[in-house]
Amino acid sequence: MKKCKYFAESEFKRCDPPCSMQDMDAGFLALLDEVRERAGIPLVLNCAYRSIAHDKAKGRTGNSAHCSGMAVDIRCLNSGTRWKLIRAALACGITRIGVGKTFVHIDVGERKGLPPCVIWDYYN
């Protein structure tokens, strides 16, 4: 049974789409705890695991790190929180970061062949 220091199973159930902590990659969960520790602030998950079918139904490729349990979108409503979160993610070795108006996406998709050392936005 997978466990986290800072995240409860109920937090994954509240994600959109709902999922389970058990759907997540164990190594990524440990990294997520480390990001939370370094950021020094609570992290609220908006999205974690997504099935390939769900991803494709939304017009995506199905190759997202979310589909392997190696990505999360974290609620982020101000620039101070964004700074703490991105600084912590980089310090933990995360090299794939997406920035939206209300969230920050972090993943370790390079483990599945996605390009490392990238930061993108969702503003379009």
C-alpha positions as CSV (number, residue, x, y, z in Angstrom):
1,M,0.0,0.0,0.0
2,K,1.4,3.3,-1.1
3,K,1.6,6.1,1.5
4,C,2.6,9.8,1.7
5,K,3.8,11.9,4.5
6,Y,1.9,15.0,3.4
7,F,-1.0,13.7,1.3
8,A,-4.0,11.6,2.2
9,E,-6.0,9.2,0.0
10,S,-8.9,11.6,0.2
11,E,-6.9,14.3,-1.6
12,F,-6.5,12.1,-4.6
13,K,-10.3,11.3,-4.5
14,R,-11.0,15.1,-4.8
15,C,-8.9,15.4,-7.9
16,D,-10.5,16.0,-11.3
17,P,-10.8,13.2,-12.4
18,P,-10.9,11.4,-9.1
19,C,-8.2,8.8,-8.6
20,S,-6.4,6.9,-5.9
21,M,-3.0,7.3,-4.4
22,Q,-2.5,3.7,-5.5
23,D,-2.7,4.9,-9.1
24,M,0.4,7.0,-8.6
25,D,4.1,6.0,-9.2
26,A,5.7,5.3,-5.8
27,G,8.9,7.2,-6.6
28,F,6.9,10.2,-7.8
29,L,4.9,10.2,-4.5
30,A,8.1,10.3,-2.5
31,L,9.3,13.2,-4.7
32,L,5.9,15.0,-4.2
33,D,6.5,14.7,-0.4
34,E,9.9,16.2,-0.9
35,V,8.5,19.1,-2.9
36,R,6.0,19.8,-0.1
37,E,8.7,19.7,2.5
38,R,10.9,22.1,0.6
39,A,8.1,24.5,-0.3
40,G,7.1,24.8,3.3
41,I,3.4,25.3,2.4
42,P,0.4,23.1,2.0
43,L,-0.1,21.8,-1.6
44,V,-3.6,21.2,-2.9
45,L,-3.9,18.7,-5.7
46,N,-6.2,19.6,-8.6
47,C,-5.3,16.7,-10.8
48,A,-3.1,13.6,-10.4
49,Y,-3.6,10.3,-12.2
50,R,-5.6,10.2,-15.4
51,S,-6.4,7.1,-17.4
52,I,-5.3,6.9,-21.1
53,A,-9.0,6.7,-22.0
54,H,-9.8,9.8,-20.1
55,D,-6.9,11.7,-21.6
56,K,-7.9,10.7,-25.1
57,A,-11.6,11.6,-24.5
58,K,-10.4,15.1,-23.7
59,G,-8.6,15.3,-27.0
60,R,-5.1,14.6,-25.6
61,T,-2.6,12.0,-26.8
62,G,-2.8,9.6,-23.9
63,N,1.0,9.9,-23.5
64,S,0.8,12.4,-20.6
65,A,2.9,11.7,-17.4
66,H,-0.5,11.9,-15.6
67,C,-1.4,8.6,-17.3
68,S,1.6,6.9,-15.6
69,G,1.0,8.5,-12.2
70,M,4.1,10.7,-12.6
71,A,2.4,14.1,-12.7
72,V,0.2,16.4,-10.6
73,D,-1.4,19.8,-11.1
74,I,-1.2,21.8,-7.8
75,R,-3.5,24.7,-7.1
76,C,-1.6,28.0,-7.1
77,L,-3.5,31.2,-6.8
78,N,-0.7,33.8,-6.3
79,S,2.8,34.6,-7.4
80,G,4.3,34.0,-4.0
81,T,3.0,30.4,-3.8
82,R,4.0,29.9,-7.5
83,W,7.6,30.9,-6.6
84,K,7.8,28.6,-3.6
85,L,6.4,25.7,-5.5
86,I,8.6,26.1,-8.6
87,R,11.7,26.7,-6.5
88,A,11.1,23.6,-4.5
89,A,10.3,21.5,-7.6
90,L,13.6,22.6,-9.2
91,A,15.5,21.9,-6.0
92,C,14.1,18.4,-6.0
93,G,15.3,17.8,-9.6
94,I,12.0,18.2,-11.4
95,T,12.7,19.3,-14.9
96,R,9.2,19.4,-16.4
97,I,7.0,22.3,-15.2
98,G,3.8,23.8,-16.6
99,V,2.4,27.1,-15.3
100,G,-1.3,28.0,-15.5
101,K,-3.3,30.9,-14.1
102,T,-4.5,28.8,-11.1
103,F,-2.2,25.8,-11.0
104,V,1.4,24.5,-11.5
105,H,2.0,21.2,-13.2
106,I,5.0,19.1,-12.2
107,D,6.0,15.8,-13.7
108,V,8.9,13.4,-14.2
109,G,7.8,12.5,-17.7
110,E,11.4,12.2,-18.9
111,R,11.2,8.7,-17.4
112,K,8.8,7.8,-20.2
113,G,10.6,9.6,-22.9
114,L,9.1,13.1,-22.7
115,P,11.6,16.0,-23.1
116,P,13.3,17.1,-19.9
117,C,14.4,20.7,-19.0
118,V,11.2,22.4,-20.1
119,I,8.8,25.0,-18.6
120,W,5.6,25.8,-20.5
121,D,2.4,27.8,-19.9
122,Y,-1.3,27.1,-20.3
123,Y,-2.2,30.7,-21.0
124,N,-3.4,30.2,-24.7
